[in-house]
Amino acid sequence: MTSTPGSESREGSGAEISQLLKPFLPWIVLSLVTGVCAGAATVALLRTINLVLNQEGGMAGGLLLTFIGLCLVALFGRMASDVSTNFVGQRLVAQVRKSLAQKILSAPIDALERYRTHRLMPVLSQDVDMISDVAFVLSSTLIAVAVALGCLGYLAWLSLPLFGLLVVALAIGATIQVVAQTRGSAGFWKAREHEDQLHKAYRAISEGAKELRMHRDRRTRMFGDQVERIVDNIRTVNSRAINTYVMATAFGSALFFLLIAMILGWAAFRATEPVVLSGFVLVLLFLKGPIDMIAGALPNVGRAKVAFQRIADLSARFATPEPHLHLERPEGGAKLEEGIGMRGVRYAFDAPEGSEPFVLGPIDLQLRRGEMVFVVGDNGSGKTTMIKLLLGLYAPQGGQVLLDGQAVTPETRDDYRQLFTTVFSDFYLFEDLAARKGEKGEIGGQSLPQAALPYLQRLEIAHKVSVKDGSFSTVDLSTGQRKRLALVHAYLEGRPVLVFDEWAADQDPTFRHLFYTELLPELRAKGHLLVVISHDDRYFHLADRVITMKAGRIAEDRVRAPASLAA
């Protein structure tokens, strides 16, 4: 028998919840025990009140002490249950956040690239917060359940015939609640899917703000056809789902008064002891509160169930981490003596059904330390894919990546990556500097601000940016200036291989000329291997080699002539 994606998600959710809750089992047991004690004490209080109402002398002597003792048990039991549940809830949420972050950090890069940001962020923020909200009210709900069960047990003890009649009526109400919860949960799933689309639209209006400002028709369609439509869909679906719960809750409230009327009618036709009649009326009036609390928690429980399944789905997608990724060992790495390269490397992307996949390779390449190599080619020729394979970001599906003639294995790939400093075309600029420092927080005998200042001055951004407490004072700059800051990162890290993906594309002609004619030659003179993806053909003559990519293959590997080198 094959399992459906939904069943796999539910099974994954259950396993994920069990694994997460296992360390907190003692606290969960404590919460359950104290919650049950608080519920039992509450039911005993109702019984005591019912006895006082039906006997002479009121509440005196031992009965008064019993009442006070039960009040204390109910009070401290509820407090202990609330504290225990809150302890578990907050630590559970913290553990979920850490676990998801670790899985994302350990996931293969190609898996992360397939899982879009607009799907990732709602899970990390919205779904995790929903679990936190439910954990906060879970203790009260558990106590309400304990009180409800205790009340039903007390009513069964008072009169089995009346209790049987009550159970039939409650079964009808419970059936309506279950149907309402099922429909409501389906609505929450639809709303959650719409929220993924909304995050995608928000990202578009944020990152495409300039383009939207310049195009009125697109801006109008973006708001009306996407943002407004999706928001209205979320409002409609959520409103229907919650209204379903509300109507079921209202029906449940009315049912209690109908039950009281039914019991009073029973007593009119059949002789019933006053203690039984008052007990049923008193307990039903009190029971409405716990039942309303349980019913009110159902929408959040439904949302939390959806959230857990979304988290389980994300965990399942990243369940296979990249092997031998040293999150716990950030320092150190491989050493480069001669060079890096590729031998028969192949890589293919998944393609939509009916279309041909893009295949890179086989690639044979050898790069030596102290070389400046340009990688050129049309868009889609495979330049960036080849670089990601060379960097060890993608694992080759065939062939080998080489370090000093030796194959890079899964065990050594993470150490191999530490040879590189990169500035991608879609780079992310971190505020903190990850340059390797000595025991006194120095680089080459200088403090980090002193070491960074000459580079900031030369790149003409020292008037806007400084280094303080190991971080840039700001990264809120133009794209070109942010790329200059990324270059400062590269200078300070001092790694043997520097890779630049269209670094000069966002620079003005002066800085573009400086980059190719001064900065790159200086880095090469210091012994760095430079790999530069570029379209600036006017500077190709400065490279030691120009590698031309075409349709996923190396079409040409041109070495600069010695005469040109001498010139």
C-alpha positions in Angstrom: 0.0 0.0 0.0 1.4 3.4 -0.9 1.1 6.3 1.5 -0.2 9.7 0.4 1.9 12.9 0.9 -0.6 14.0 3.6 -0.2 10.8 5.6 3.6 11.0 5.3 3.4 14.6 6.6 1.2 13.5 9.5 3.5 10.6 10.4 6.5 13.0 10.2 4.6 15.5 12.4 3.9 12.8 15.0 7.5 11.5 15.0 8.8 15.1 15.2 6.6 16.0 18.1 7.5 12.8 20.0 11.2 13.5 19.5 10.9 17.1 20.6 8.8 16.3 23.7 11.0 13.4 24.9 13.5 15.5 26.9 10.6 17.2 28.8 8.7 14.1 29.8 9.1 14.6 33.6 7.7 18.2 33.3 4.9 17.0 31.1 4.0 14.4 33.7 4.2 16.9 36.5 1.9 19.3 34.5 -0.6 16.5 33.9 -0.6 15.2 37.5 -1.0 18.7 39.0 -3.6 19.6 36.4 -5.6 16.5 37.2 -5.3 17.2 40.9 -6.5 20.8 40.4 -9.5 19.5 38.3 -10.3 16.8 40.9 -10.2 19.4 43.7 -12.5 21.7 41.7 -15.0 18.8 41.3 -14.8 18.0 45.0 -15.5 21.7 45.8 -18.7 21.5 43.7 -19.7 18.3 45.6 -19.0 20.1 48.9 -21.1 23.1 47.9 -23.9 20.8 46.8 -23.9 19.1 50.2 -24.0 22.4 52.0 -27.0 23.5 50.0 -28.9 20.4 50.9 -28.2 20.1 54.6 -28.8 22.1 57.8 -26.1 23.9 59.6 -24.3 25.2 56.5 -20.5 25.0 56.3 -19.0 24.6 59.6 -16.3 22.5 61.4 -14.6 19.9 59.4 -16.6 20.8 56.3 -15.1 24.3 56.3 -11.6 22.9 56.7 -12.2 20.5 53.9 -13.4 23.4 51.7 -10.3 25.5 52.5 -8.0 22.5 51.8 -9.7 21.8 48.4 -9.3 25.5 47.5 -5.6 25.4 48.2 -5.2 22.2 46.2 -7.0 23.7 43.2 -5.0 26.9 43.5 -1.5 25.4 43.8 -2.3 22.6 41.4 -3.3 25.0 38.7 -0.2 27.2 39.4 2.1 24.2 39.2 0.5 22.9 36.0 0.7 26.4 34.4 4.3 26.8 35.3 5.3 23.3 34.1 3.5 23.7 30.8 5.0 27.1 30.2 8.4 25.7 30.9 7.9 22.9 28.4 6.3 25.3 25.8 9.0 27.9 25.8 11.8 25.4 25.7 10.0 23.4 23.0 9.7 26.5 20.8 13.4 27.3 21.4 14.4 23.8 20.5 12.2 23.9 17.3 13.9 27.2 16.3 17.4 25.8 16.9 16.6 22.5 15.2 15.2 24.3 12.1 18.2 26.7 11.9 20.7 23.8 12.2 18.9 21.8 9.5 18.9 24.9 7.2 22.6 25.5 7.9 23.4 21.8 7.2 21.1 21.4 4.2 22.7 20.9 0.7 22.8 24.2 -1.2 20.8 22.9 -4.1 18.0 21.8 -1.7 17.9 25.3 -0.2 17.8 26.9 -3.7 14.8 24.7 -4.6 12.9 25.7 -1.4 12.0 29.3 -1.9 12.4 32.1 0.7 8.8 33.0 0.6 7.9 29.5 1.8 10.8 29.3 4.3 10.2 32.5 6.3 6.6 31.9 7.3 7.5 28.5 8.7 10.4 29.9 10.7 8.4 32.8 12.1 4.6 32.4 11.9 4.3 28.6 12.4 6.8 28.5 15.3 5.0 31.5 17.0 1.7 29.6 16.7 3.1 26.7 18.6 4.3 29.1 21.3 0.8 30.6 21.6 -0.8 27.2 21.9 1.7 26.1 24.5 0.8 29.1 26.6 -2.9 28.1 27.0 -2.3 24.3 26.9 -2.3 24.0 30.7 -5.6 25.8 31.2 -7.1 23.6 28.5 -5.8 20.4 30.1 -7.2 21.5 33.5 -10.6 22.2 31.8 -10.6 18.7 30.3 -9.8 17.2 33.8 -12.6 19.3 35.4 -15.1 18.3 32.6 -14.3 14.6 33.0 -14.5 14.9 36.8 -17.8 16.6 36.6 -19.2 13.9 34.4 -18.0 11.3 36.8 -19.7 13.1 39.7 -22.9 13.3 37.8 -22.7 9.5 37.0 -22.3 8.9 40.7 -25.4 11.0 41.5 -27.8 9.4 39.1 -27.0 6.9 36.3 -30.4 7.3 34.4 -30.0 11.1 34.3 -26.3 10.7 33.4 -27.3 8.4 30.5 -29.7 11.0 29.1 -27.0 13.6 29.5 -24.4 11.6 27.6 -26.7 11.1 24.6 -27.2 14.9 24.4 -23.5 15.6 24.9 -22.7 13.1 22.2 -24.8 15.0 19.7 -23.0 18.2 20.7 -19.6 16.6 20.5 -20.3 15.3 17.0 -21.2 18.8 15.9 -17.9 20.0 17.4 -15.8 17.4 15.6 -17.5 18.2 12.3 -16.8 21.9 12.9 -13.2 21.2 13.8 -12.6 19.2 10.7 -14.1 21.9 8.5 -12.2 24.6 10.4 -8.9 22.8 10.0 -9.4 22.5 6.3 -10.0 26.2 6.2 -6.8 26.9 8.1 -4.8 24.8 5.6 -6.2 26.9 2.8 -5.4 30.1 4.6 -1.8 28.9 5.3 -1.3 28.2 1.6 -2.6 31.7 0.8 -0.1 33.2 3.3 2.8 31.6 1.4 1.6 33.5 -1.7 1.2 36.7 0.3 4.8 36.5 1.5 5.9 36.0 -2.1 3.9 39.1 -3.1 5.4 41.1 -0.1 8.9 40.2 -1.2 8.1 41.3 -4.8 6.8 44.7 -3.7 9.8 45.2 -1.4 12.6 44.1 -3.7 10.9 45.5 -6.8 9.8 48.8 -5.3 11.8 50.9 -7.8 10.4 49.1 -10.8 6.9 49.2 -9.5 7.2 53.0 -8.9 8.1 53.4 -12.6 5.3 51.3 -14.0 1.8 52.3 -12.8 -0.1 49.5 -14.5 2.1 46.8 -13.0 1.9 48.5 -9.6 -1.9 48.6 -9.8 -2.0 45.0 -10.8 0.4 43.9 -8.1 -1.8 45.4 -5.4 -5.2 44.6 -6.9 -4.6 41.2 -8.5 -2.1 39.8 -5.9 -1.9 41.5 -2.5 -5.5 42.6 -2.2 -6.9 39.4 -3.7 -4.7 37.2 -1.5 -5.4 39.2 1.7 -9.2 39.0 0.9 -8.9 35.3 0.3 -7.1 34.8 3.7 -9.7 36.9 5.4 -12.6 35.0 3.9 -11.1 31.6 4.5 -10.1 32.4 8.1 -13.5 34.0 8.8 -15.4 31.0 7.6 -13.2 28.6 9.6 -13.5 30.6 12.8 -17.2 31.2 12.3 -17.6 27.5 12.0 -16.0 27.1 15.4 -18.0 30.0 16.9 -21.4 28.6 15.7 -20.5 25.2 17.1 -19.5 26.9 20.4 -22.7 28.9 20.5 -24.7 25.7 19.9 -22.8 24.0 22.8 -23.6 26.9 25.1 -27.3 26.7 24.2 -27.2 22.9 24.7 -26.3 23.3 28.4 -29.4 25.3 29.1 -31.5 22.8 27.1 -30.0 20.1 29.3 -30.9 22.0 32.5 -34.4 22.4 31.2 -34.5 18.7 30.3 -33.4 17.7 33.8 -35.9 20.0 35.4 -38.6 18.4 33.2 -37.4 15.0 34.2 -37.8 15.9 37.9 -41.3 17.2 37.2 -42.5 13.7 36.1 -40.3 11.5 38.2 -39.4 11.8 41.9 -35.8 13.1 42.2 -33.9 13.7 45.3 -33.1 17.4 45.9 -29.4 16.7 46.2 -29.4 15.0 42.8 -31.4 17.8 41.1 -29.3 20.6 42.6 -26.1 18.7 41.8 -26.9 18.3 38.1 -28.0 22.0 37.8 -25.0 23.3 39.7 -22.5 21.1 37.8 -24.0 21.9 34.4 -23.9 25.6 35.1 -20.2 25.3 36.2 -19.3 22.9 33.4 -20.2 25.5 30.8 -17.0 27.4 31.6 -14.5 24.6 31.1 -16.4 23.4 28.0 -16.3 26.9 26.5 -12.6 27.1 27.3 -12.0 23.8 25.5 -14.1 24.9 22.5 -12.3 28.3 22.4 -9.0 26.5 22.3 -10.0 24.4 19.3 -9.2 27.0 16.6 -5.7 27.5 18.0 -5.2 23.8 18.3 -6.3 23.5 14.7 -3.8 26.1 13.6 -1.1 24.6 15.7 -1.7 21.2 14.1 -1.3 22.8 10.7 1.9 24.6 11.9 3.4 21.4 13.2 2.7 19.7 9.9 4.3 22.6 8.0 7.4 22.4 10.3 7.5 18.6 9.9 7.4 19.1 6.1 10.3 21.6 6.2 12.2 19.2 8.5 11.6 16.3 6.1 12.8 18.3 3.1 16.1 19.1 5.0 16.2 15.7 6.8 19.3 14.6 4.9 22.0 17.1 5.9 25.2 17.5 4.0 27.5 14.9 5.5 30.6 15.9 7.5 29.5 19.6 7.8 31.4 20.9 10.7 29.0 23.3 12.4 30.8 22.7 15.7 34.3 23.4 14.3 34.3 26.7 12.4 38.1 27.3 12.6 40.7 25.6 10.4 40.5 24.0 7.0 42.6 22.6 4.1 45.8 24.0 2.8 46.6 24.9 -0.8 50.1 24.1 -2.0 49.8 23.9 -5.8 46.3 24.3 -7.1 42.7 23.1 -7.5 40.9 21.6 -10.4 38.3 19.2 -11.8 38.5 15.8 -13.5 35.5 14.7 -15.5 33.0 16.6 -13.4 29.4 16.4 -14.4 26.2 17.9 -12.9 22.6 18.0 -14.1 19.6 20.0 -12.8 16.2 18.6 -12.5 13.9 19.7 -15.3 10.1 20.1 -15.7 8.4 17.1 -17.3 8.7 17.2 -21.1 11.9 19.4 -21.2 15.6 18.6 -21.3 17.6 19.1 -18.2 20.7 21.4 -18.2 23.8 19.3 -18.0 27.2 20.6 -17.1 30.3 18.8 -18.2 32.3 16.7 -18.3 34.7 19.5 -17.1 38.5 19.0 -16.9 40.3 21.9 -15.4 43.4 22.7 -13.5 44.0 26.1 -11.7 47.3 27.0 -10.1 48.1 29.2 -7.2 49.1 32.7 -8.2 47.0 32.6 -11.4 44.4 35.2 -12.4 41.7 33.3 -14.4 38.7 34.8 -16.1 35.6 32.6 -16.7 33.5 34.0 -19.5 30.5 33.0 -21.6 26.9 33.8 -22.4 24.2 33.8 -19.8 23.1 30.2 -19.1 26.4 28.8 -20.4 27.1 27.2 -17.0 29.7 29.6 -15.5 28.1 30.0 -12.1 27.3 26.2 -11.9 30.9 25.4 -12.6 32.1 27.8 -10.0 29.7 26.3 -7.4 31.1 22.9 -8.1 34.6 24.2 -7.9 33.8 25.9 -4.6 32.4 22.6 -3.2 28.9 24.1 -2.8 27.5 21.5 -5.2 28.6 17.9 -4.9 29.5 16.6 -8.4 27.3 13.9 -9.8 30.2 12.5 -11.7 33.9 13.0 -11.7 36.1 14.6 -9.0 37.0 18.0 -7.6 40.8 18.1 -6.9 43.0 19.8 -4.3 46.7 19.6 -5.0 45.9 16.6 -7.3 43.9 14.7 -4.6 40.2 14.1 -4.8 38.0 16.2 -2.5 35.8 13.7 -0.6 32.6 14.3 1.3 34.7 14.1 4.5 37.0 16.8 3.4 34.7 19.0 1.4 33.8 21.4 4.2 37.5 21.9 5.0 38.2 22.4 1.3 35.6 25.2 1.2 37.6 27.2 3.8 40.2 27.9 1.1 37.8 30.3 -0.6 36.5 33.8 -0.2 33.6 34.6 -2.5 31.6 37.5 -3.7 28.7 36.2 -5.7 26.5 38.3 -8.0 23.6 37.7 -5.6 25.9 38.0 -2.6 24.7 38.6 1.0 26.8 41.1 3.0 27.2 40.3 6.7 27.8 43.2 9.1 30.2 41.2 11.3 33.7 40.5 10.0 34.7 36.9 10.0 38.4 37.6 9.5 40.7 35.2 11.4 42.2 37.0 14.4 44.9 36.3 16.9 44.6 35.9 20.6 44.4 39.6 21.1 41.8 40.1 18.4 44.5 41.4 15.9 45.3 40.7 12.3 49.0 40.8 11.4 49.7 42.7 14.6 47.0 45.3 13.9 43.6 45.7 15.5 40.7 44.9 13.2 39.7 48.6 12.6 43.3 49.5 11.9 43.6 46.6 9.4 40.4 47.5 7.6 41.0 51.2 7.4 43.4 51.2 4.4 41.1 49.1 2.3 38.1 51.3 3.2 40.1 54.4 2.2 41.3 52.9 -1.0 37.8 51.9 -2.0 36.5 55.3 -1.0 34.0 54.3 1.6 35.8 55.2 4.8 33.7 58.3 5.0 30.6 56.2 5.3 31.7 53.0 7.0 34.0 52.1 9.9 34.7 49.0 11.8 33.7 48.8 15.4 33.4 45.9 17.8 34.2 43.5 14.9 31.4 44.7 12.6 30.8 47.3 9.9 29.1 50.4 11.3 26.5 50.1 8.4 25.8 48.1 5.3 22.9 50.3 4.2 24.7 51.4 1.0 24.3 51.2 -2.8 24.9 47.8 -4.4 28.3 48.9 -5.7 29.4 50.2 -2.3 28.2 47.0 -0.7 30.3 45.0 -3.1 33.3 47.1 -2.1 32.6 46.2 1.5 32.5 42.5 0.5 35.9 43.0 -1.1 37.1 44.4 2.3 35.9 41.1 3.8 38.0 39.2 1.2 41.1 41.3 1.9 40.9 40.8 5.7 40.2 37.0 5.5 43.3 36.5 3.5 42.3 33.1 2.1 44.3 31.6 -0.8 41.5 31.5 -3.4 39.3 34.5 -4.2 36.3 34.1 -6.5 34.4 37.1 -7.9 31.2 36.7 -9.8 30.6 39.9 -11.8 32.1 42.1 -9.1 32.6 45.1 -11.4 29.1 45.0 -12.9 27.8 47.5 -10.4 30.8 49.8 -10.3 31.4 53.0 -12.1 34.2 53.1 -14.8 36.8 54.4 -12.4 36.4 51.6 -9.9 36.0 49.0 -12.6 39.4 50.1 -14.0 40.9 50.1 -10.5 39.6 46.6 -9.8 41.0 45.0 -13.0 44.3 46.9 -13.4 45.4 47.3 -9.8 43.4 45.4 -7.1 43.4 42.0 -8.9 47.1 42.1 -10.0 48.1 43.1 -6.4 46.2 40.1 -5.0 47.8 37.8 -7.6 51.2 39.2 -6.7 50.6 38.1 -3.1 50.1 34.5 -4.2 46.3 34.3 -4.3 44.5 32.3 -7.0 41.9 34.5 -8.5 38.8 33.2 -10.4 36.8 36.0 -11.9 33.5 35.6 -13.8 33.3 38.6 -16.1 31.8 40.1 -19.3 34.4 43.0 -19.4 36.2 41.9 -22.6 38.3 45.0 -22.6 40.3 43.6 -19.6 40.6 40.0 -20.7 44.2 40.6 -21.8 45.1 41.1 -18.1 44.3 37.5 -17.2 46.7 34.7 -17.2 44.0 32.5 -18.6 40.5 33.0 -20.1 38.2 30.1 -19.9 35.1 30.3 -22.2 32.0 28.4 -21.3 29.4 27.3 -23.8 26.4 25.0 -23.3 27.8 23.6 -20.1 31.2 22.8 -21.5 34.6 24.5 -21.6 34.7 25.7 -25.2 38.1 27.3 -24.9 40.9 27.6 -22.3 43.2 30.3 -23.6 46.5 30.9 -21.9 48.1 34.4 -22.1 51.2 34.5 -24.3 54.6 35.1 -22.5 55.2 38.2 -24.5 51.9 39.7 -23.3 52.9 38.6 -19.8 56.2 40.5 -20.1 54.3 43.6 -21.4 
